[in-house]
Amino acid sequence: MAPVIVVSGAVGALGSALSTHLVARGYRVAGVGLRRHEERLRALEKELGASFAGFSLEADSTPAWDAILGAVEPRLGAVSGAALVAGGWRGGRPFHEDPDEGTWRSMLDENLESAQRALRALMPRLVARRAGSVVVVGSRNVERPWSGTGAAGYTVAKSAVVALARVVAAEVREAGVRVNAVLPSTIDTPANRSAMPDADPSRWVEPGSLSAVIEFLLSDAARDVSGAVLPVYGRA
């Protein structure tokens, strides 16, 4: 039976590209998005066919994730792995000039907390099966924080996501479960092109290229790789 991969943030530019990439290579994909993205999830189902099923989170919480995962198996089969793509970026003023904690808290919630909620629901299932692979999406800012001026909240959140992935990788290694992270630089998406009209997108990371890297880490070809933090910078 084809492997079943859960993709969080499935309606975003990277999530939809990854879902498309995986389906084209014979995977079954459970695409997860928030309730407000229901229409886009249904559109992806029509676009990608029976190998893709969309699931809406009622709220971004561990119980909601448990409910989603409980619904995936009857429809697609037992979960083989996951790509935790969901996240967000919001910048602002340098940390010492910004008294508002709103951006800080939202970046932690959208990036770190969304990943840990998904992992809490996923890991017991994968450990019980004694097999599986998870890839989390970090950012080049983790290794090069100076490249994101005014993005302290985002950079700290993504750094914490990667640290969490490495900790969990160590904890589940003996159970045969792998966890790795990728660190993309700017991804070539319509939103990034609109936000940075003077930049050269040919230097950015293509969603299809990043999807291939994530697929490799999810696959048996990377069975000896866990706890890795892989830069995917393109030429940016």
N, CA, C and O of each residue as an XYZ file, in Angstrom:
944
protein
N       0.842     -1.199      0.000
C       0.000      0.000      0.000
C       0.877      1.249      0.000
O       1.939      1.270      0.621
N       0.429      2.280     -0.694
C       1.198      3.517     -0.781
C       1.340      4.165      0.589
O       0.401      4.133      1.384
N       2.509      4.757      0.883
C       2.683      5.456      2.157
C       1.700      6.616      2.283
O       1.355      7.266      1.296
N       1.260      6.862      3.503
C       0.323      7.949      3.792
C       1.083      9.042      4.540
O       1.620      8.808      5.622
N       1.122     10.223      3.959
C       1.846     11.349      4.537
C       0.862     12.462      4.897
O       0.037     12.866      4.076
N       0.959     12.943      6.115
C       0.171     14.089      6.558
C       0.953     15.354      6.236
O       2.134     15.453      6.568
N       0.313     16.313      5.597
C       0.936     17.597      5.283
C       0.141     18.694      5.973
O      -1.009     18.947      5.614
N       0.745     19.346      6.960
C       0.075     20.492      7.585
C       0.336     21.736      6.738
O       1.333     21.820      6.021
N      -0.578     22.698      6.836
C      -0.438     23.878      5.989
C      -0.594     23.531      4.520
O       0.060     24.122      3.662
N      -1.468     22.565      4.232
C      -1.549     21.997      2.887
C      -2.064     22.970      1.838
O      -1.857     22.749      0.644
N      -2.732     24.045      2.256
C      -3.297     24.961      1.267
C      -2.343     26.092      0.907
O      -2.616     26.847     -0.026
N      -1.234     26.226      1.620
C      -0.260     27.268      1.315
C       0.548     26.928      0.074
O       0.389     25.855     -0.508
N       1.413     27.846     -0.327
C       2.188     27.650     -1.555
C       3.077     26.415     -1.463
O       3.100     25.600     -2.385
N       3.811     26.269     -0.359
C       4.668     25.093     -0.216
C       3.845     23.845      0.060
O       4.115     22.793     -0.519
N       2.845     23.937      0.933
C       2.041     22.767      1.268
C       1.330     22.183      0.065
O       1.282     20.963     -0.092
N       0.776     23.034     -0.790
C       0.081     22.521     -1.975
C       1.070     21.969     -2.993
O       0.784     20.975     -3.660
N       2.243     22.612     -3.117
C       3.271     22.084     -4.027
C       3.768     20.729     -3.546
O       3.957     19.813     -4.347
N       3.980     20.598     -2.242
C       4.439     19.327     -1.688
C       3.378     18.242     -1.863
O       3.698     17.114     -2.235
N       2.134     18.578     -1.598
C       1.052     17.603     -1.776
C       0.994     17.113     -3.218
O       0.852     15.917     -3.472
N       1.106     18.040     -4.148
C       1.093     17.694     -5.572
C       2.275     16.789     -5.914
O       2.122     15.789     -6.616
N       3.454     17.150     -5.409
C       4.669     16.374     -5.653
C       4.520     14.945     -5.121
O       4.853     13.985     -5.816
N       4.026     14.808     -3.906
C       3.907     13.488     -3.297
C       2.877     12.617     -4.017
O       3.126     11.439     -4.272
N       1.732     13.194     -4.342
C       0.706     12.430     -5.055
C       1.243     11.941     -6.403
O       0.988     10.806     -6.806
N       1.985     12.806     -7.093
C       2.534     12.431     -8.402
C       3.521     11.275     -8.296
O       3.770     10.570     -9.274
N       4.079     11.085     -7.105
C       5.069     10.010     -6.902
C       4.501      8.823     -6.144
O       5.246      7.999     -5.612
N       3.196      8.742     -6.099
C       2.568      7.533     -5.600
C       2.200      7.516     -4.134
O       1.743      6.491     -3.627
N       2.387      8.628     -3.436
C       1.980      8.700     -2.031
C       0.489      9.011     -1.929
O      -0.123      9.529     -2.863
N      -0.072      8.683     -0.775
C      -1.376      9.205     -0.399
C      -1.142     10.336      0.592
O      -0.300     10.227      1.482
N      -1.884     11.407      0.434
C      -1.631     12.614      1.226
C      -2.879     13.041      1.974
O      -3.954     13.189      1.393
N      -2.715     13.234      3.272
C      -3.754     13.835      4.099
C      -3.377     15.295      4.313
O      -2.486     15.606      5.103
N      -4.051     16.174      3.614
C      -3.745     17.595      3.706
C      -4.556     18.243      4.818
O      -5.782     18.140      4.846
N      -3.866     18.910      5.732
C      -4.526     19.504      6.892
C      -4.461     21.021      6.801
O      -3.412     21.593      6.505
N      -5.589     21.663      7.057
C      -5.654     23.119      7.078
C      -6.676     23.572      8.104
O      -7.472     22.774      8.599
N      -6.647     24.843      8.415
C      -7.634     25.382      9.348
C      -9.013     25.443      8.684
O      -9.128     25.410      7.459
N     -10.043     25.530      9.507
C     -11.417     25.522      9.002
C     -11.648     26.608      7.951
O     -12.405     26.406      7.002
N     -10.992     27.763      8.122
C     -11.222     28.846      7.154
C     -10.673     28.521      5.763
O     -10.962     29.231      4.800
N      -9.883     27.454      5.658
C      -9.320     27.047      4.370
C     -10.070     25.862      3.756
O      -9.568     25.204      2.845
N     -11.252     25.602      4.256
C     -12.043     24.455      3.810
C     -12.236     24.445      2.292
O     -12.097     23.401      1.654
N     -12.550     25.587      1.727
C     -12.821     25.647      0.292
C     -11.592     25.261     -0.520
O     -11.701     24.550     -1.519
N     -10.439     25.722     -0.098
C      -9.207     25.396     -0.809
C      -8.869     23.910     -0.663
O      -8.372     23.300     -1.610
N      -9.126     23.324      0.494
C      -8.901     21.893      0.667
C      -9.769     21.082     -0.279
O      -9.312     20.102     -0.868
N     -11.031     21.494     -0.424
C     -11.920     20.772     -1.332
C     -11.445     20.928     -2.784
O     -11.570     20.001     -3.584
N     -10.905     22.097     -3.114
C     -10.377     22.305     -4.473
C      -9.175     21.401     -4.728
O      -9.026     20.861     -5.824
N      -8.315     21.234     -3.719
C      -7.171     20.335     -3.879
C      -7.618     18.893     -4.052
O      -7.015     18.144     -4.820
N      -8.659     18.502     -3.352
C      -9.188     17.147     -3.535
C      -9.600     16.916     -4.987
O      -9.298     15.870     -5.561
N     -10.281     17.880     -5.571
C     -10.703     17.747     -6.964
C      -9.502     17.732     -7.907
O      -9.472     16.994     -8.891
N      -8.511     18.570     -7.578
C      -7.335     18.694     -8.434
C      -6.455     17.450     -8.389
O      -5.943     17.013     -9.420
N      -6.279     16.881     -7.208
C      -5.301     15.798     -7.038
C      -5.920     14.408     -7.044
O      -5.200     13.415     -7.151
N      -7.223     14.319     -6.932
C      -7.882     13.027     -7.042
C      -7.914     12.238     -5.746
O      -7.721     12.785     -4.660
N      -8.161     10.941     -5.879
C      -8.440     10.096     -4.723
C      -7.254      9.908     -3.793
O      -7.432      9.482     -2.652
N      -6.047     10.215     -4.254
C      -4.863     10.050     -3.408
C      -4.659     11.207     -2.435
O      -3.748     11.177     -1.608
N      -5.507     12.220     -2.536
C      -5.427     13.364     -1.614
C      -6.762     13.521     -0.903
O      -7.822     13.508     -1.530
N      -6.694     13.669      0.410
C      -7.900     13.955      1.191
C      -7.617     15.145      2.094
O      -6.582     15.196      2.759
N      -8.533     16.094      2.115
C      -8.368     17.281      2.942
C      -9.086     17.144      4.275
O     -10.191     16.605      4.348
N      -8.440     17.643      5.334
C      -9.003     17.569      6.680
C      -8.882     18.940      7.336
O      -7.807     19.539      7.348
N      -9.989     19.428      7.879
C     -10.024     20.763      8.473
C      -9.899     20.680      9.992
O     -10.628     19.943     10.654
N      -8.961     21.451     10.521
C      -8.826     21.569     11.972
C      -9.885     22.528     12.496
O      -9.987     23.667     12.040
N     -10.659     22.064     13.445
C     -11.625     22.958     14.078
C     -10.904     24.040     14.874
O     -11.365     25.179     14.945
N      -9.782     23.680     15.465
C      -8.917     24.617     16.185
C      -7.526     24.018     16.157
O      -7.377     22.801     16.050
N      -6.501     24.860     16.252
C      -5.134     24.339     16.260
C      -4.807     23.904     17.681
O      -4.252     24.665     18.474
N      -5.168     22.656     17.983
C      -4.952     22.110     19.315
C      -4.597     20.638     19.184
O      -4.863     20.016     18.156
N      -3.992     20.080     20.235
C      -3.658     18.658     20.187
C      -4.911     17.786     20.085
O      -4.903     16.836     19.302
N      -5.993     18.056     20.838
C      -7.214     17.247     20.648
C      -7.756     17.313     19.218
O      -8.245     16.317     18.683
N      -7.664     18.500     18.606
C      -8.131     18.620     17.223
C      -7.265     17.787     16.290
O      -7.770     17.154     15.362
N      -5.957     17.788     16.538
C      -5.056     16.944     15.747
C      -5.355     15.464     15.966
O      -5.335     14.683     15.015
N      -5.630     15.077     17.196
C      -5.993     13.688     17.469
C      -7.221     13.285     16.663
O      -7.277     12.190     16.102
N      -8.205     14.181     16.611
C      -9.425     13.888     15.860
C      -9.123     13.747     14.364
O      -9.663     12.863     13.699
N      -8.260     14.620     13.842
C      -7.885     14.544     12.420
C      -7.219     13.206     12.117
O      -7.591     12.521     11.164
N      -6.236     12.841     12.930
C      -5.500     11.604     12.674
C      -6.401     10.385     12.799
O      -6.223      9.396     12.089
N      -7.367     10.462     13.704
C      -8.332      9.379     13.817
C      -9.204      9.235     12.580
O      -9.709      8.150     12.293
N      -9.383     10.333     11.846
C     -10.204     10.294     10.636
C      -9.404      9.912      9.391
O      -9.976      9.493      8.385
N      -8.079     10.058      9.462
C      -7.248      9.784      8.286
C      -7.217      8.291      7.956
O      -7.403      7.904      6.802
N      -6.981      7.460      8.966
C      -6.764      6.030      8.705
C      -7.924      5.358      7.998
O      -7.681      4.607      7.053
N      -9.187      5.581      8.399
C     -10.283      4.921      7.672
C     -10.366      5.342      6.205
O     -10.854      4.590      5.361
N      -9.896      6.521      5.918
C     -10.022      7.038      4.553
C      -8.817      6.716      3.679
O      -8.975      6.383      2.504
N      -7.595      6.814      4.253
C      -6.387      6.648      3.447
C      -5.504      5.494      3.878
O      -4.737      4.968      3.071
N      -5.598      5.091      5.141
C      -4.709      4.076      5.675
C      -3.874      4.634      6.814
O      -3.943      5.825      7.119
N      -3.088      3.774      7.439
C      -2.259      4.179      8.573
C      -1.222      5.217      8.154
O      -0.628      5.118      7.080
N      -1.015      6.200      9.004
C      -0.083      7.287      8.702
C       1.353      6.774      8.734
O       1.776      6.131      9.695
N       2.094      7.070      7.668
C       3.504      6.676      7.563
C       4.448      7.791      7.985
O       5.578      7.529      8.398
N       3.994      9.025      7.883
C       4.863     10.148      8.200
C       4.138     11.464      8.023
O       2.945     11.503      7.723
N       4.886     12.551      8.216
C       4.267     13.875      8.133
C       5.301     14.921      7.745
O       6.485     14.804      8.060
N       4.824     15.930      7.062
C       5.606     17.131      6.776
C       4.880     18.296      7.419
O       3.767     18.641      7.024
N       5.518     18.899      8.413
C       4.880     19.990      9.154
C       5.295     21.317      8.529
O       6.310     21.917      8.881
N       4.468     21.741      7.593
C       4.744     22.930      6.780
C       4.085     24.170      7.364
O       4.569     25.282      7.151
N       2.996     24.002      8.092
C       2.226     25.150      8.591
C       3.102     26.097      9.391
O       3.942     25.668     10.183
N       2.900     27.372      9.177
C       3.659     28.398      9.893
C       3.300     29.758      9.345
O       2.362     29.900      8.561
N       4.044     30.743      9.758
C       3.767     32.091      9.290
C       4.962     32.995      9.515
O       5.839     32.703     10.328
N       4.981     34.091      8.789
C       6.046     35.088      8.942
C       5.418     36.449      9.177
O       4.478     36.847      8.489
N       5.947     37.140     10.142
C       5.553     38.521     10.372
C       6.743     39.245     10.971
O       7.281     38.825     11.995
N       7.149     40.319     10.344
C       8.279     41.100     10.843
C       7.815     42.395     11.494
O       6.631     42.590     11.770
N       8.754     43.245     11.724
C       8.442     44.515     12.365
C       9.721     45.257     12.685
O      10.695     45.208     11.934
N       9.703     45.940     13.806
C      10.883     46.690     14.212
C      11.886     45.789     14.915
O      11.529     44.699     15.363
N      13.146     46.232     15.019
C      14.114     45.454     15.799
C      13.584     45.179     17.204
O      12.806     45.963     17.748
N      14.003     44.078     17.775
C      13.478     43.612     19.050
C      13.506     44.688     20.124
O      12.534     44.857     20.861
N      14.622     45.422     20.216
C      14.763     46.405     21.299
C      13.922     47.656     21.082
O      13.792     48.484     21.983
N      13.349     47.794     19.882
C      12.535     48.969     19.584
C      11.038     48.652     19.582
O      10.219     49.537     19.337
N      10.683     47.414     19.849
C       9.287     46.994     19.700
C       8.699     46.600     21.054
O       8.995     45.516     21.556
N       7.874     47.458     21.652
C       7.286     47.131     22.954
C       6.058     46.220     22.856
O       5.574     45.715     23.869
N       5.558     46.013     21.639
C       4.347     45.214     21.442
C       4.705     43.734     21.347
O       5.483     43.339     20.478
N       4.145     42.918     22.230
C       4.438     41.491     22.222
C       3.519     40.699     21.286
O       3.625     39.476     21.196
N       2.631     41.391     20.600
C       1.669     40.693     19.758
C       2.322     39.876     18.661
O       1.984     38.707     18.470
N       3.262     40.484     17.934
C       3.937     39.765     16.858
C       4.743     38.605     17.414
O       4.733     37.509     16.854
N       5.443     38.847     18.518
C       6.231     37.804     19.169
C       5.360     36.589     19.495
O       5.712     35.457     19.163
N       4.236     36.832     20.141
C       3.371     35.734     20.557
C       2.743     35.022     19.353
O       2.612     33.798     19.351
N       2.361     35.786     18.343
C       1.739     35.152     17.178
C       2.736     34.287     16.425
O       2.365     33.236     15.902
N       3.998     34.706     16.358
C       5.006     33.899     15.676
C       5.295     32.610     16.428
O       5.485     31.559     15.816
N       5.327     32.687     17.751
C       5.504     31.461     18.530
C       4.320     30.520     18.328
O       4.506     29.310     18.204
N       3.119     31.061     18.294
C       1.934     30.218     18.145
C       1.853     29.606     16.750
O       1.590     28.411     16.613
N       2.076     30.406     15.723
C       1.922     29.926     14.351
C       3.023     28.959     13.941
O       2.803     28.105     13.081
N       4.188     29.075     14.533
C       5.319     28.251     14.125
C       5.643     27.160     15.148
O       5.515     25.974     14.844
N       6.060     27.549     16.357
C       6.435     26.559     17.356
C       5.235     25.774     17.870
O       5.243     24.543     17.846
N       4.210     26.473     18.332
C       3.079     25.768     18.950
C       2.330     24.896     17.955
O       1.874     23.809     18.309
N       2.199     25.352     16.728
C       1.512     24.515     15.737
C       2.284     23.226     15.495
O       1.681     22.167     15.316
N       3.608     23.305     15.488
C       4.423     22.103     15.284
C       4.338     21.165     16.477
O       4.199     19.953     16.308
N       4.423     21.722     17.693
C       4.418     20.830     18.853
C       3.067     20.157     19.042
O       3.009     19.015     19.497
N       1.981     20.840     18.701
C       0.657     20.214     18.816
C       0.540     19.032     17.864
O       0.038     17.968     18.227
N       1.013     19.241     16.639
C       0.965     18.150     15.666
C       1.847     16.985     16.101
O       1.443     15.826     16.004
N       3.045     17.291     16.578
C       3.963     16.234     17.007
C       3.403     15.438     18.180
O       3.565     14.219     18.234
N       2.751     16.110     19.110
C       2.172     15.399     20.264
C       1.128     14.376     19.823
O       1.004     13.306     20.419
N       0.388     14.712     18.787
C      -0.623     13.783     18.287
C      -0.011     12.692     17.401
O      -0.446     11.541     17.438
N       0.989     13.055     16.614
C       1.572     12.120     15.661
C       2.468     11.076     16.322
O       2.382      9.892     15.998
N       3.323     11.506     17.239
C       4.383     10.633     17.734
C       3.888      9.348     18.393
O       4.455      8.289     18.123
N       2.864      9.385     19.241
C       2.418      8.111     19.830
C       1.996      7.093     18.778
O       2.224      5.896     18.952
N       1.390      7.548     17.699
C       0.967      6.640     16.642
C       2.161      6.042     15.906
O       2.193      4.840     15.644
N       3.138      6.873     15.573
C       4.311      6.376     14.849
C       5.155      5.468     15.742
O       5.663      4.443     15.287
N       5.301      5.842     16.998
C       6.072      5.006     17.924
C       5.390      3.652     18.111
O       6.065      2.626     18.183
N       4.082      3.641     18.190
C       3.351      2.378     18.336
C       3.570      1.474     17.134
O       3.626      0.252     17.271
N       3.695      2.076     15.951
C       3.947      1.295     14.739
C       5.420      0.946     14.582
O       5.781      0.084     13.780
N       6.278      1.631     15.364
C       7.731      1.467     15.307
C       8.261      1.728     13.905
O       9.127      1.017     13.395
N       7.713      2.768     13.307
C       8.140      3.189     11.972
C       7.534      4.556     11.692
O       6.491      4.913     12.239
N       8.205      5.316     10.832
C       7.653      6.600     10.411
C       8.718      7.662     10.311
O       9.827      7.511     10.824
N       8.365      8.728      9.648
C       9.305      9.823      9.434
C       8.546     11.144      9.431
O       7.460     11.254      8.861
N       9.135     12.140     10.076
C       8.545     13.476     10.124
C       9.597     14.488      9.683
O      10.765     14.391     10.059
N       9.173     15.445      8.894
C      10.034     16.564      8.503
C       9.370     17.856      8.948
O       8.198     18.089      8.653
N      10.115     18.694      9.658
C       9.619     20.014     10.031
C      10.323     21.059      9.171
O      11.465     20.873      8.753
N       9.627     22.147      8.919
C      10.178     23.219      8.099
C      10.622     24.362      9.000
O       9.807     25.008      9.659
N      11.925     24.597      9.015
C      12.483     25.718      9.755
C      12.704     26.899      8.832
O      11.836     27.231      8.024
N      13.842     27.526      8.944
C      14.163     28.695      8.133
C      15.668     28.918      8.162
O      16.342     28.549      9.124
N      16.182     29.518      7.110
C      17.598     29.899      7.099
C      17.926     30.823      8.261
O      19.069     30.863      8.716
N      16.937     31.567      8.747
C      17.172     32.463      9.883
C      17.707     31.727     11.104
O      18.366     32.326     11.954
N      17.421     30.413     11.195
C      17.922     29.630     12.326
C      19.448     29.672     12.358
O      20.048     29.819     13.423
N      20.069     29.545     11.196
C      21.524     29.557     11.104
C      22.087     30.944     10.818
O      23.249     31.218     11.115
N      21.269     31.815     10.245
C      21.734     33.156      9.866
C      20.724     34.195     10.355
O      20.028     34.805      9.543
N      20.637     34.403     11.662
C      19.611     35.307     12.198
C      19.763     36.740     11.719
O      18.796     37.502     11.733
N      20.943     37.110     11.302
C      21.153     38.473     10.817
C      20.482     38.728      9.470
O      20.377     39.873      9.030
N      20.026     37.655      8.816
C      19.389     37.834      7.510
C      17.925     38.231      7.634
O      17.263     38.474      6.625
N      17.409     38.300      8.869
C      16.000     38.635      9.054
C      15.807     39.783     10.020
O      15.186     39.610     11.069
N      16.330     40.955      9.685
C      16.206     42.104     10.562
C      14.736     42.411     10.855
O      13.908     42.474      9.946
N      14.431     42.599     12.130
C      13.063     42.900     12.516
C      12.180     41.678     12.634
O      10.960     41.800     12.747
N      12.791     40.482     12.608
C      12.006     39.246     12.657
C      12.431     38.385     13.838
O      12.598     37.173     13.701
N      12.605     39.012     15.000
C      13.061     38.257     16.174
C      12.087     37.144     16.542
O      12.505     36.016     16.803
N      10.796     37.450     16.566
C       9.805     36.450     16.945
C       9.821     35.258     16.003
O       9.797     34.111     16.449
N       9.860     35.518     14.721
C       9.899     34.465     13.715
C      11.159     33.619     13.854
O      11.096     32.390     13.837
N      12.298     34.282     13.990
C      13.571     33.573     14.060
C      13.660     32.706     15.304
O      14.112     31.563     15.234
N      13.234     33.238     16.441
C      13.244     32.463     17.687
C      12.285     31.279     17.581
O      12.614     30.174     18.012
N      11.111     31.502     17.014
C      10.134     30.419     16.883
C      10.651     29.304     15.992
O      10.537     28.129     16.342
N      11.217     29.655     14.850
C      11.744     28.633     13.949
C      12.947     27.913     14.569
O      13.122     26.711     14.368
N      13.766     28.639     15.313
C      14.892     28.005     16.001
C      14.386     26.991     17.017
O      14.956     25.909     17.162
N      13.318     27.342     17.714
C      12.733     26.424     18.700
C      12.112     25.208     18.017
O      12.186     24.101     18.549
N      11.503     25.397     16.851
C      10.948     24.267     16.095
C      12.053     23.261     15.766
O      11.877     22.053     15.925
N      13.181     23.776     15.310
C      14.291     22.892     14.947
C      14.853     22.196     16.182
O      15.164     21.006     16.136
N      14.985     22.928     17.283
C      15.450     22.301     18.522
C      14.497     21.204     18.972
O      14.934     20.137     19.402
N      13.193     21.463     18.875
C      12.198     20.453     19.235
C      12.344     19.221     18.353
O      12.288     18.095     18.848
N      12.528     19.420     17.063
C      12.683     18.289     16.148
C      13.882     17.430     16.529
O      13.805     16.202     16.491
N      14.972     18.062     16.891
C      16.179     17.308     17.252
C      15.993     16.552     18.560
O      16.460     15.422     18.703
N      15.311     17.178     19.514
C      15.033     16.493     20.780
C      14.141     15.275     20.547
O      14.427     14.181     21.034
N      13.067     15.477     19.803
C      12.141     14.371     19.548
C      12.844     13.263     18.753
O      12.619     12.079     19.003
N      13.691     13.651     17.802
C      14.436     12.649     17.031
C      15.253     11.748     17.945
O      15.291     10.532     17.755
N      15.905     12.345     18.937
C      16.709     11.556     19.882
C      15.827     10.651     20.732
O      16.205      9.524     21.051
N      14.648     11.151     21.096
C      13.772     10.387     21.989
C      13.117      9.187     21.305
O      12.834      8.183     21.960
N      12.874      9.280     20.006
C      12.148      8.211     19.322
C      13.045      7.362     18.429
O      12.555      6.489     17.712
N      14.326      7.605     18.463
C      15.243      6.887     17.577
C      15.143      5.376     17.749
O      15.071      4.642     16.764
N      15.138      4.912     18.994
C      15.115      3.472     19.240
C      13.791      2.837     18.843
O      13.702      1.617     18.711
N      12.770      3.651     18.653
C      11.469      3.130     18.212
C      11.378      3.051     16.691
O      10.351      2.641     16.151
N      12.448      3.442     15.999
C      12.436      3.357     14.547
C      11.763      4.514     13.847
O      11.430      4.419     12.666
N      11.559      5.610     14.564
C      10.916      6.791     13.993
C      11.975      7.867     13.779
O      12.838      8.075     14.632
N      11.907      8.545     12.648
C      12.898      9.561     12.301
C      12.253     10.948     12.265
O      11.090     11.093     11.887
N      13.024     11.966     12.663
C      12.564     13.352     12.605
C      13.726     14.200     12.083
O      14.834     14.141     12.616
N      13.468     14.974     11.056
C      14.480     15.838     10.469
C      13.898     17.225     10.201
O      12.685     17.427     10.269
N      14.773     18.164      9.899
C      14.343     19.538      9.626
C      15.012     20.053      8.362
O      16.147     19.687      8.056
N      14.306     20.898      7.636
C      14.882     21.616      6.501
C      14.859     23.109      6.810
O      13.958     23.608      7.483
N      15.868     23.805      6.304
C      15.999     25.244      6.545
C      16.019     25.969      5.204
O      17.098     26.246      4.681
N      14.864     26.283      4.638
C      14.861     27.007      3.364
C      15.164     28.491      3.553
O      14.858     29.088      4.585
N      15.774     29.059      2.522
C      15.846     30.521      2.462
C      14.520     31.000      1.875
O      13.506     30.322      2.041
N      14.498     32.120      1.209
C      13.245     32.621      0.636
C      12.705     31.634     -0.396
O      13.426     31.207     -1.298
N      11.445     31.281     -0.254
C      10.798     30.363     -1.189
C      10.099     31.190     -2.267
O       9.480     32.214     -1.980
N      10.210     30.729     -3.501
C       9.618     31.452     -4.624
C       8.113     31.217     -4.662
O       7.634     30.247     -5.249
N       7.383     32.118     -4.027
C       5.928     32.047     -3.983
C       5.347     33.361     -4.498
O       6.048     34.373     -4.503
N       4.093     33.376     -4.929
C       3.474     34.633     -5.359
C       3.508     35.696     -4.267
O       3.726     36.873     -4.557
N       3.295     35.293     -3.011
C       3.297     36.269     -1.924
C       4.672     36.902     -1.756
O       4.773     38.111     -1.547
N       5.736     36.099     -1.844
C       7.078     36.655     -1.697
C       7.455     37.535     -2.883
O       8.143     38.542     -2.714
N       7.015     37.166     -4.070
C       7.294     38.024     -5.234
C       6.591     39.371     -5.079
O       7.147     40.416     -5.416
N       5.370     39.331     -4.568
C       4.628     40.575     -4.369
C       5.269     41.431     -3.286
O       5.320     42.654     -3.414
N       5.759     40.802     -2.217
C       6.340     41.546     -1.098
C       7.723     42.084     -1.412
O       8.156     43.074     -0.823
N       8.427     41.431     -2.350
C       9.803     41.825     -2.671
C       9.965     41.987     -4.181
O      10.685     41.218     -4.818
N       9.289     42.998     -4.755
C       9.271     43.133     -6.220
C      10.627     43.419     -6.841
O      10.819     43.173     -8.031
N      11.581     43.940     -6.053
C      12.899     44.275     -6.604
C      13.913     43.143     -6.462
O      15.046     43.263     -6.929
N      13.516     42.052     -5.824
C      14.427     40.923     -5.627
C      14.478     40.057     -6.882
O      13.626     40.175     -7.762
N      15.471     39.199     -6.953
C      15.640     38.286     -8.075
C      15.152     36.903     -7.650
O      15.896     36.179     -6.988
N      13.933     36.514     -8.008
C      13.390     35.233     -7.539
C      14.114     34.023     -8.106
O      13.946     32.917     -7.594
N      14.913     34.204     -9.150
C      15.657     33.066     -9.693
C      16.689     32.552     -8.693
O      17.208     31.446     -8.845
N      16.986     33.352     -7.674
C      17.941     32.950     -6.644
C      17.259     32.252     -5.464
O      17.923     31.703     -4.584
N      15.952     32.282     -5.461
C      15.201     31.713     -4.352
C      15.021     30.202     -4.525
O      15.392     29.631     -5.550
N      14.454     29.582     -3.517
C      14.201     28.136     -3.539
C      12.846     27.868     -4.189
O      11.827     28.424     -3.779
N      12.850     27.017     -5.198
C      11.593     26.657     -5.848
C      10.818     25.665     -4.975
O      11.412     24.745     -4.412
N       9.501     25.845     -4.859
C       8.707     24.900     -4.058
C       8.880     23.451     -4.495
O       8.911     22.549     -3.658
N       8.992     23.224     -5.802
C       9.173     21.859     -6.291
C      10.492     21.258     -5.849
O      10.556     20.078     -5.504
N      11.539     22.056     -5.859
C      12.850     21.593     -5.413
C      12.841     21.257     -3.931
O      13.359     20.218     -3.521
N      12.251     22.137     -3.126
C      12.160     21.892     -1.688
C      11.290     20.669     -1.414
O      11.581     19.894     -0.502
N      10.236     20.491     -2.187
C       9.374     19.317     -2.024
C      10.155     18.032     -2.249
O       9.943     17.047     -1.541
N      11.057     18.030     -3.228
C      11.861     16.836     -3.501
C      12.784     16.521     -2.331
O      12.998     15.352     -2.010
N      13.330     17.544     -1.693
C      14.186     17.336     -0.525
C      13.361     16.735      0.616
O      13.791     15.787      1.273
N      12.182     17.293      0.842
C      11.318     16.782      1.917
C      10.919     15.342      1.630
O      10.922     14.504      2.532
N      10.574     15.048      0.369
C      10.218     13.669      0.034
C      11.369     12.714      0.333
O      11.149     11.634      0.882
N      12.585     13.098     -0.020
C      13.743     12.248      0.269
C      13.831     11.941      1.762
O      14.020     10.788      2.150
N      13.696     12.961      2.592
C      13.804     12.748      4.038
C      12.670     11.879      4.575
O      12.854     11.148      5.548
N      11.511     11.955      3.951
C      10.384     11.119      4.369
C      10.547      9.662      3.927
O       9.989      8.754      4.543
N      11.299      9.451      2.876
C      11.341      8.139      2.225
C      12.319      7.186      2.892
O      13.134      7.583      3.725
N      12.221      5.919      2.505
C      13.135      4.898      3.002
C      14.569      5.133      2.530
O      15.509      4.599      3.119
N      14.742      5.923      1.479
C      16.095      6.229      1.022
C      16.882      6.972      2.091
O      18.113      6.939      2.088
N      16.185      7.643      3.008
C      16.831      8.382      4.101
C      16.676      7.643      5.431
O      16.654      8.267      6.492
N      16.570      6.321      5.372
C      16.284      5.545      6.589
C      17.363      5.685      7.661
O      17.096      5.447      8.839
N      18.572      6.068      7.268
C      19.650      6.227      8.245
C      19.850      7.683      8.666
O      20.837      8.009      9.324
N      18.921      8.555      8.290
C      19.049      9.995      8.574
C      17.981     10.412      9.578
O      16.787     10.306      9.299
N      18.405     10.881     10.735
C      17.467     11.417     11.724
C      18.197     12.437     12.587
O      19.378     12.281     12.897
N      17.473     13.477     12.966
C      18.074     14.560     13.732
C      18.872     15.518     12.862
O      19.598     16.370     13.373
N      18.738     15.379     11.549
C      19.485     16.242     10.630
C      18.785     17.583     10.464
O      17.561     17.683     10.548
N      19.595     18.608     10.225
C      19.099     19.960      9.947
C      19.719     20.370      8.621
O      20.908     20.681      8.553
N      18.910     20.368      7.568
C      19.426     20.473      6.206
C      19.168     21.851      5.599
O      18.014     22.224      5.389
N      20.226     22.609      5.316
C      20.028     23.896      4.644
C      19.550     23.696      3.203
O      20.058     22.834      2.486
N      18.574     24.496      2.792
C      18.085     24.494      1.409
C      18.008     25.958      1.000
O      16.945     26.575      1.063
N      19.135     26.504      0.584
C      19.251     27.957      0.415
C      19.098     28.441     -1.022
O      18.925     29.639     -1.248
N      19.159     27.534     -2.002
C      19.200     28.029     -3.366
C      20.440     28.882     -3.555
O      21.529     28.505     -3.122
N      20.279     30.033     -4.201
C      21.405     30.969     -4.354
C      21.133     32.273     -3.609
O      21.807     33.280     -3.824
N      20.128     32.233     -2.723
C      19.754     33.454     -2.009
C      20.728     33.733     -0.866
O      20.573     34.723     -0.151
